[in-house]
Structures are given as C-alpha cells and as structure tokens.
C-alpha cells in the first residue's frame, strides 16, 4: 500500500485488511498463512472454527503451557476477552 498523502494510513490499511479477511471467510476462504495465524489474525479464528474447537485450543494451550510463556495470546484470545 502506498501511504503517501494518507494522514491515517495505518487505520485505512487495517480497515481494508479487516474487510478483505471478512469477505474471504464469507466466501469460504481461510485466514491461515504459511506463518500461521498469530496475534494479528487471531480475531478471525472463531469465525473459522466452532466454539467447541476454540475451547479445545484453549485447553491444549493450558495443558501444554500452563504459565503462558510460549506464543502469548497467539491464535486464540484468552477467555476473559469477549471473542466468541
């Protein structure tokens, strides 16, 4: 994206990306990438998988990383944030 002359370029970029990802999901596409989902795209995960799968991801994370050291808040947001 060429941001020359755009005062709020980051906001514009994030809006375009958000709408593009929403449309991709609505059209049967996927948000994953060869680098995975990570923090930037995690808010779309619950739109791609079932609520049960979200709970499963959280349970696996808690079981494998109870101190939340590895990949903090990647893929699935913590339970205390409204994301379902």
N, CA, C and O atoms as a GROMACS GRO file, in nm:
protein
  336
    1UNK      N    1   0.085  -0.118   0.000
    1UNK     CA    2   0.000   0.000   0.000
    1UNK      C    3   0.089   0.124   0.000
    1UNK      O    4   0.181   0.135   0.081
    2UNK      N    5   0.062   0.214  -0.088
    2UNK     CA    6   0.134   0.341  -0.091
    2UNK      C    7   0.060   0.438   0.000
    2UNK      O    8  -0.055   0.474  -0.026
    3UNK      N    9   0.125   0.479   0.108
    3UNK     CA   10   0.061   0.564   0.208
    3UNK      C   11   0.090   0.712   0.188
    3UNK      O   12   0.056   0.794   0.273
    4UNK      N   13   0.152   0.746   0.078
    4UNK     CA   14   0.186   0.887   0.054
    4UNK      C   15   0.059   0.972   0.052
    4UNK      O   16  -0.033   0.945  -0.024
    5UNK      N   17   0.056   1.074   0.136
    5UNK     CA   18  -0.057   1.165   0.139
    5UNK      C   19  -0.176   1.116   0.219
    5UNK      O   20  -0.279   1.184   0.224
    6UNK      N   21  -0.166   1.001   0.282
    6UNK     CA   22  -0.275   0.947   0.364
    6UNK      C   23  -0.241   0.974   0.510
    6UNK      O   24  -0.148   0.916   0.565
    7UNK      N   25  -0.317   1.061   0.572
    7UNK     CA   26  -0.288   1.103   0.710
    7UNK      C   27  -0.303   0.988   0.810
    7UNK      O   28  -0.225   0.978   0.905
    8UNK      N   29  -0.399   0.903   0.789
    8UNK     CA   30  -0.426   0.793   0.882
    8UNK      C   31  -0.404   0.659   0.811
    8UNK      O   32  -0.492   0.573   0.811
    9UNK      N   33  -0.288   0.641   0.752
    9UNK     CA   34  -0.259   0.525   0.668
    9UNK      C   35  -0.277   0.393   0.742
    9UNK      O   36  -0.332   0.298   0.685
   10UNK      N   37  -0.233   0.384   0.865
   10UNK     CA   38  -0.247   0.259   0.940
   10UNK      C   39  -0.393   0.223   0.960
   10UNK      O   40  -0.432   0.107   0.945
   11UNK      N   41  -0.475   0.320   0.995
   11UNK     CA   42  -0.618   0.297   1.013
   11UNK      C   43  -0.683   0.251   0.882
   11UNK      O   44  -0.763   0.158   0.882
   12UNK      N   45  -0.648   0.316   0.774
   12UNK     CA   46  -0.702   0.280   0.643
   12UNK      C   47  -0.660   0.138   0.606
   12UNK      O   48  -0.742   0.058   0.562
   13UNK      N   49  -0.532   0.107   0.625
   13UNK     CA   50  -0.482  -0.027   0.595
   13UNK      C   51  -0.556  -0.133   0.676
   13UNK      O   52  -0.600  -0.234   0.622
   14UNK      N   53  -0.569  -0.110   0.808
   14UNK     CA   54  -0.636  -0.208   0.894
   14UNK      C   55  -0.782  -0.227   0.855
   14UNK      O   56  -0.832  -0.339   0.862
   15UNK      N   57  -0.850  -0.122   0.813
   15UNK     CA   58  -0.989  -0.133   0.768
   15UNK      C   59  -0.998  -0.214   0.639
   15UNK      O   60  -1.085  -0.300   0.626
   16UNK      N   61  -0.909  -0.187   0.546
   16UNK     CA   62  -0.907  -0.263   0.420
   16UNK      C   63  -0.878  -0.410   0.447
   16UNK      O   64  -0.946  -0.499   0.395
   17UNK      N   65  -0.778  -0.436   0.530
   17UNK     CA   66  -0.742  -0.574   0.562
   17UNK      C   67  -0.857  -0.645   0.632
   17UNK      O   68  -0.888  -0.760   0.600
   18UNK      N   69  -0.921  -0.578   0.727
   18UNK     CA   70  -1.032  -0.637   0.800
   18UNK      C   71  -1.147  -0.674   0.706
   18UNK      O   72  -1.201  -0.785   0.713
   19UNK      N   73  -1.184  -0.584   0.622
   19UNK     CA   74  -1.294  -0.612   0.528
   19UNK      C   75  -1.256  -0.723   0.430
   19UNK      O   76  -1.340  -0.806   0.396
   20UNK      N   77  -1.131  -0.724   0.385
   20UNK     CA   78  -1.086  -0.829   0.292
   20UNK      C   79  -1.089  -0.965   0.360
   20UNK      O   80  -1.134  -1.062   0.299
   21UNK      N   81  -1.044  -0.974   0.484
   21UNK     CA   82  -1.046  -1.103   0.555
   21UNK      C   83  -1.189  -1.147   0.584
   21UNK      O   84  -1.221  -1.265   0.570
   22UNK      N   85  -1.276  -1.054   0.623
   22UNK     CA   86  -1.417  -1.088   0.644
   22UNK      C   87  -1.478  -1.144   0.515
   22UNK      O   88  -1.551  -1.243   0.518
   23UNK      N   89  -1.450  -1.081   0.405
   23UNK     CA   90  -1.504  -1.126   0.276
   23UNK      C   91  -1.446  -1.261   0.237
   23UNK      O   92  -1.518  -1.346   0.185
   24UNK      N   93  -1.317  -1.281   0.260
   24UNK     CA   94  -1.255  -1.410   0.228
   24UNK      C   95  -1.322  -1.522   0.307
   24UNK      O   96  -1.352  -1.628   0.251
   25UNK      N   97  -1.346  -1.500   0.436
   25UNK     CA   98  -1.412  -1.600   0.519
   25UNK      C   99  -1.556  -1.623   0.472
   25UNK      O  100  -1.600  -1.737   0.461
   26UNK      N  101  -1.628  -1.515   0.444
   26UNK     CA  102  -1.766  -1.526   0.396
   26UNK      C  103  -1.775  -1.602   0.265
   26UNK      O  104  -1.878  -1.663   0.234
   27UNK      N  105  -1.668  -1.599   0.188
   27UNK     CA  106  -1.666  -1.667   0.058
   27UNK      C  107  -1.607  -1.807   0.067
   27UNK      O  108  -1.585  -1.873  -0.035
   28UNK      N  109  -1.582  -1.854   0.189
   28UNK     CA  110  -1.531  -1.989   0.208
   28UNK      C  111  -1.380  -1.997   0.216
   28UNK      O  112  -1.324  -2.106   0.219
   29UNK      N  113  -1.313  -1.882   0.219
   29UNK     CA  114  -1.168  -1.880   0.227
   29UNK      C  115  -1.118  -1.902   0.368
   29UNK      O  116  -1.196  -1.932   0.458
   30UNK      N  117  -0.988  -1.888   0.384
   30UNK     CA  118  -0.925  -1.915   0.511
   30UNK      C  119  -0.827  -1.803   0.545
   30UNK      O  120  -0.775  -1.737   0.454
   31UNK      N  121  -0.801  -1.781   0.673
   31UNK     CA  122  -0.711  -1.674   0.714
   31UNK      C  123  -0.569  -1.723   0.739
   31UNK      O  124  -0.478  -1.642   0.757
   32UNK      N  125  -0.549  -1.855   0.740
   32UNK     CA  126  -0.416  -1.905   0.773
   32UNK      C  127  -0.317  -1.874   0.661
   32UNK      O  128  -0.356  -1.843   0.548
   33UNK      N  129  -0.192  -1.882   0.694
   33UNK     CA  130  -0.084  -1.846   0.603
   33UNK      C  131   0.033  -1.937   0.639
   33UNK      O  132   0.029  -2.003   0.742
   34UNK      N  133   0.134  -1.943   0.558
   34UNK     CA  134   0.245  -2.032   0.589
   34UNK      C  135   0.316  -1.994   0.719
   34UNK      O  136   0.393  -2.074   0.773
   35UNK      N  137   0.292  -1.874   0.770
   35UNK     CA  138   0.345  -1.835   0.900
   35UNK      C  139   0.244  -1.861   1.011
   35UNK      O  140   0.274  -1.835   1.128
   36UNK      N  141   0.128  -1.910   0.980
   36UNK     CA  142   0.025  -1.936   1.079
   36UNK      C  143  -0.068  -1.818   1.097
   36UNK      O  144  -0.073  -1.728   1.013
   37UNK      N  145  -0.142  -1.817   1.206
   37UNK     CA  146  -0.241  -1.714   1.233
   37UNK      C  147  -0.180  -1.602   1.316
   37UNK      O  148  -0.181  -1.486   1.274
   38UNK      N  149  -0.128  -1.634   1.432
   38UNK     CA  150  -0.064  -1.536   1.518
   38UNK      C  151  -0.159  -1.433   1.577
   38UNK      O  152  -0.280  -1.450   1.572
   39UNK      N  153  -0.102  -1.328   1.631
   39UNK     CA  154  -0.182  -1.227   1.700
   39UNK      C  155  -0.261  -1.139   1.605
   39UNK      O  156  -0.373  -1.100   1.637
   40UNK      N  157  -0.206  -1.109   1.491
   40UNK     CA  158  -0.271  -1.015   1.401
   40UNK      C  159  -0.403  -1.068   1.345
   40UNK      O  160  -0.497  -0.991   1.327
   41UNK      N  161  -0.410  -1.197   1.318
   41UNK     CA  162  -0.530  -1.254   1.256
   41UNK      C  163  -0.615  -1.337   1.351
   41UNK      O  164  -0.714  -1.398   1.309
   42UNK      N  165  -0.579  -1.339   1.478
   42UNK     CA  166  -0.649  -1.427   1.572
   42UNK      C  167  -0.797  -1.394   1.590
   42UNK      O  168  -0.876  -1.483   1.622
   43UNK      N  169  -0.835  -1.270   1.569
   43UNK     CA  170  -0.976  -1.235   1.591
   43UNK      C  171  -1.069  -1.302   1.491
   43UNK      O  172  -1.190  -1.308   1.514
   44UNK      N  173  -1.014  -1.353   1.380
   44UNK     CA  174  -1.096  -1.422   1.282
   44UNK      C  175  -1.108  -1.572   1.308
   44UNK      O  176  -1.190  -1.639   1.247
   45UNK      N  177  -1.026  -1.624   1.398
   45UNK     CA  178  -1.027  -1.768   1.424
   45UNK      C  179  -1.166  -1.818   1.467
   45UNK      O  180  -1.212  -1.918   1.412
   46UNK      N  181  -1.235  -1.753   1.562
   46UNK     CA  182  -1.367  -1.803   1.599
   46UNK      C  183  -1.469  -1.802   1.484
   46UNK      O  184  -1.570  -1.872   1.492
   47UNK      N  185  -1.445  -1.724   1.379
   47UNK     CA  186  -1.533  -1.725   1.263
   47UNK      C  187  -1.503  -1.845   1.173
   47UNK      O  188  -1.585  -1.881   1.089
   48UNK      N  189  -1.387  -1.906   1.190
   48UNK     CA  190  -1.343  -2.016   1.106
   48UNK      C  191  -1.364  -2.152   1.169
   48UNK      O  192  -1.378  -2.252   1.099
   49UNK      N  193  -1.368  -2.156   1.304
   49UNK     CA  194  -1.382  -2.284   1.372
   49UNK      C  195  -1.499  -2.275   1.470
   49UNK      O  196  -1.548  -2.167   1.500
   50UNK      N  197  -1.541  -2.388   1.518
   50UNK     CA  198  -1.658  -2.393   1.607
   50UNK      C  199  -1.620  -2.346   1.748
   50UNK      O  200  -1.503  -2.345   1.784
   51UNK      N  201  -1.721  -2.307   1.826
   51UNK     CA  202  -1.694  -2.271   1.966
   51UNK      C  203  -1.627  -2.386   2.042
   51UNK      O  204  -1.544  -2.362   2.129
   52UNK      N  205  -1.664  -2.510   2.010
   52UNK     CA  206  -1.601  -2.625   2.073
   52UNK      C  207  -1.453  -2.632   2.039
   52UNK      O  208  -1.370  -2.663   2.125
   53UNK      N  209  -1.419  -2.603   1.915
   53UNK     CA  210  -1.279  -2.603   1.873
   53UNK      C  211  -1.201  -2.492   1.944
   53UNK      O  212  -1.084  -2.511   1.978
   54UNK      N  213  -1.264  -2.377   1.966
   54UNK     CA  214  -1.198  -2.270   2.039
   54UNK      C  215  -1.166  -2.317   2.181
   54UNK      O  216  -1.055  -2.295   2.231
   55UNK      N  217  -1.262  -2.383   2.246
   55UNK     CA  218  -1.239  -2.436   2.380
   55UNK      C  219  -1.128  -2.541   2.380
   55UNK      O  220  -1.049  -2.548   2.474
   56UNK      N  221  -1.122  -2.622   2.275
   56UNK     CA  222  -1.018  -2.723   2.263
   56UNK      C  223  -0.881  -2.659   2.250
   56UNK      O  224  -0.786  -2.702   2.315
   57UNK      N  225  -0.869  -2.557   2.166
   57UNK     CA  226  -0.743  -2.484   2.152
   57UNK      C  227  -0.699  -2.429   2.287
   57UNK      O  228  -0.582  -2.439   2.323
   58UNK      N  229  -0.792  -2.370   2.362
   58UNK     CA  230  -0.758  -2.313   2.493
   58UNK      C  231  -0.712  -2.422   2.589
   58UNK      O  232  -0.616  -2.402   2.664
   59UNK      N  233  -0.781  -2.537   2.589
   59UNK     CA  234  -0.745  -2.646   2.678
   59UNK      C  235  -0.608  -2.702   2.644
   59UNK      O  236  -0.529  -2.733   2.734
   60UNK      N  237  -0.578  -2.714   2.516
   60UNK     CA  238  -0.446  -2.762   2.475
   60UNK      C  239  -0.338  -2.664   2.521
   60UNK      O  240  -0.236  -2.705   2.576
   61UNK      N  241  -0.361  -2.536   2.498
   61UNK     CA  242  -0.266  -2.432   2.538
   61UNK      C  243  -0.242  -2.438   2.689
   61UNK      O  244  -0.128  -2.433   2.734
   62UNK      N  245  -0.350  -2.448   2.766
   62UNK     CA  246  -0.337  -2.452   2.911
   62UNK      C  247  -0.263  -2.577   2.956
   62UNK      O  248  -0.182  -2.572   3.048
   63UNK      N  249  -0.289  -2.689   2.891
   63UNK     CA  250  -0.224  -2.814   2.927
   63UNK      C  251  -0.076  -2.817   2.892
   63UNK      O  252   0.006  -2.868   2.969
   64UNK      N  253  -0.040  -2.763   2.778
   64UNK     CA  254   0.098  -2.765   2.732
   64UNK      C  255   0.182  -2.647   2.783
   64UNK      O  256   0.304  -2.657   2.795
   65UNK      N  257   0.115  -2.537   2.814
   65UNK     CA  258   0.187  -2.415   2.853
   65UNK      C  259   0.112  -2.345   2.966
   65UNK      O  260   0.062  -2.234   2.947
   66UNK      N  261   0.102  -2.408   3.084
   66UNK     CA  262   0.021  -2.351   3.192
   66UNK      C  263   0.067  -2.214   3.241
   66UNK      O  264  -0.013  -2.140   3.297
   67UNK      N  265   0.194  -2.180   3.220
   67UNK     CA  266   0.243  -2.049   3.262
   67UNK      C  267   0.232  -1.945   3.149
   67UNK      O  268   0.275  -1.831   3.166
   68UNK      N  269   0.177  -1.985   3.037
   68UNK     CA  270   0.154  -1.896   2.921
   68UNK      C  271   0.282  -1.822   2.881
   68UNK      O  272   0.286  -1.699   2.872
   69UNK      N  273   0.386  -1.902   2.858
   69UNK     CA  274   0.516  -1.846   2.820
   69UNK      C  275   0.533  -1.843   2.669
   69UNK      O  276   0.586  -1.746   2.614
   70UNK      N  277   0.489  -1.948   2.602
   70UNK     CA  278   0.511  -1.961   2.458
   70UNK      C  279   0.393  -1.904   2.380
   70UNK      O  280   0.277  -1.930   2.412
   71UNK      N  281   0.422  -1.827   2.278
   71UNK     CA  282   0.320  -1.774   2.186
   71UNK      C  283   0.203  -1.709   2.262
   71UNK      O  284   0.087  -1.744   2.241
   72UNK      N  285   0.235  -1.615   2.348
   72UNK     CA  286   0.134  -1.549   2.432
   72UNK      C  287   0.027  -1.483   2.345
   72UNK      O  288   0.057  -1.400   2.260
   73UNK      N  289  -0.098  -1.522   2.369
   73UNK     CA  290  -0.217  -1.470   2.301
   73UNK      C  291  -0.214  -1.489   2.149
   73UNK      O  292  -0.280  -1.415   2.076
   74UNK      N  293  -0.139  -1.587   2.101
   74UNK     CA  294  -0.145  -1.621   1.959
   74UNK      C  295  -0.259  -1.718   1.935
   74UNK      O  296  -0.294  -1.796   2.024
   75UNK      N  297  -0.316  -1.713   1.820
   75UNK     CA  298  -0.422  -1.799   1.769
   75UNK      C  299  -0.556  -1.775   1.838
   75UNK      O  300  -0.652  -1.738   1.771
   76UNK      N  301  -0.565  -1.795   1.968
   76UNK     CA  302  -0.693  -1.781   2.040
   76UNK      C  303  -0.675  -1.679   2.152
   76UNK      O  304  -0.580  -1.687   2.229
   77UNK      N  305  -0.766  -1.583   2.159
   77UNK     CA  306  -0.761  -1.487   2.269
   77UNK      C  307  -0.795  -1.553   2.401
   77UNK      O  308  -0.866  -1.653   2.402
   78UNK      N  309  -0.746  -1.499   2.511
   78UNK     CA  310  -0.779  -1.554   2.642
   78UNK      C  311  -0.930  -1.552   2.669
   78UNK      O  312  -1.004  -1.475   2.607
   79UNK      N  313  -0.974  -1.634   2.759
   79UNK     CA  314  -1.116  -1.646   2.791
   79UNK      C  315  -1.176  -1.515   2.839
   79UNK      O  316  -1.293  -1.488   2.810
   80UNK      N  317  -1.100  -1.432   2.910
   80UNK     CA  318  -1.158  -1.310   2.968
   80UNK      C  319  -1.184  -1.201   2.866
   80UNK      O  320  -1.239  -1.096   2.902
   81UNK      N  321  -1.148  -1.221   2.742
   81UNK     CA  322  -1.177  -1.121   2.639
   81UNK      C  323  -1.298  -1.171   2.560
   81UNK      O  324  -1.306  -1.290   2.529
   82UNK      N  325  -1.391  -1.084   2.526
   82UNK     CA  326  -1.509  -1.128   2.453
   82UNK      C  327  -1.473  -1.146   2.306
   82UNK      O  328  -1.454  -1.050   2.232
   83UNK      N  329  -1.464  -1.272   2.267
   83UNK     CA  330  -1.425  -1.301   2.130
   83UNK      C  331  -1.502  -1.419   2.071
   83UNK      O  332  -1.464  -1.474   1.968
   84UNK      N  333  -1.609  -1.456   2.137
   84UNK     CA  334  -1.693  -1.564   2.080
   84UNK      C  335  -1.827  -1.509   2.042
   84UNK      O  336  -1.913  -1.582   1.993
   0.00000   0.00000   0.00000
